[in-house]
Amino acid sequence: MKILVLNSGSSSVKFQLFDMGDNCVIASGLVEKIGETSSYAKLKDVGSDKIYEERAPLKDHHEGLEAMRRLFVSSNILHDFSELGGIGHRIVHGGESFSDSALVTPDVIAKIEQNSVLAPLHNPGHLAGIRNAMQETDKNGSGKKVPHVVVFDTVFHQTIPEYAYRYALPFDLCKRLHIRRYGFHGTSHHYVTKKAAEYLGVPYEKFNAVSLHLGNGASACAVQGGKSVDTSMGLSPLEGLIMGTRSGDMDPAVLTYLLNLGELTAEGIDAFLNKKSGLLGICGSNDMREVVVKMQGGDERAHLAFEMFCYRIKKYIGAYYAVLGRVDAVVFTGGIGENAPYSREKICNDLTHMGIRIDHELNFAASGGIRDLSAPDAAVKTLVVPTNEELEIALETKRVIENL
């Protein structure tokens, strides 16, 4: 079975084609700058490393997916979308409407549209991708109906108990407007904790872990018995850890203070918190690699940003350890989690009293795949598990289709 995974944004579509016989990537690519004169589509044949590309204006997602289809044909990887076993779509926000991945139906599309108010920057682009992908597959000459499946970032966190996902705000207001903690990076946290449990030989339904997805966006997740029981992101991906350009946790009174002083407008709040804060706001760089280089060169603000970033994560590990009671592993993943040994070392070095102890040489050793960084006397394992959200979406898509 071949599964195509699409991650559609407002002006782009990223894609990967999987052979589900061995869960390997056949091709990957992207369509960028949809709606602009500088649009382009690119496909990489993973087997041969050959690149196929088109550069021409693409006015909408329909033309973008047409360009993607042409690249598949010219690369001789797919001759028609009817050859696909299914298409999986990444959706950021499922709200309270979805507690599992779902086959795309008119009702499912309507519910995703309703949840767009919770993710106005993401869900509309996802919907455009779904609708146009369905047009592409429906017009194939074979008459075969290719199933489409939606996989939500929020679904893994639907097991969080109410006392953990509710905010201490007026109850009726929260119920009416669906204000609560939803959490994100769910496909990543699910994928890496499954892999970690398998690596350690622990049945997933008995596995307890603190999962740390650390990248430009970052979140922590408490996994108990293979289920999410708490996570750092909330109604939106803004809450929780310090991120590249997002503030994470802060006192809401800061906003009213700045508004009252005229330093901030209501219209500017979103950009202030999501695009001008985090590491960027502290030291002028949102890339942890640059932050470390600047810190090592004596930049005091870069050093402060690094310390703040690691300290916030350390606090969440401690909080989730208290929630879980027993922790089998701390799992690092994402661009920073997988590739920033200085961050991992700073986070873990002050946690030895909790049984978390890493080996310096193992931490700094270059290696791919799953890695155990734990010192021999560590009571809690510390692992690096490369994430693969696209594969998780493909696996979920296959599961839903096979259960039809």
Order of alpha helices (4+ residues) and beta strands (2+ residues): beta-beta-beta-beta-beta-alpha-beta-beta-alpha-alpha-beta-alpha-alpha-alpha-beta-beta-beta-alpha-alpha-alpha-alpha-alpha-beta-alpha-alpha-alpha-beta-beta-alpha
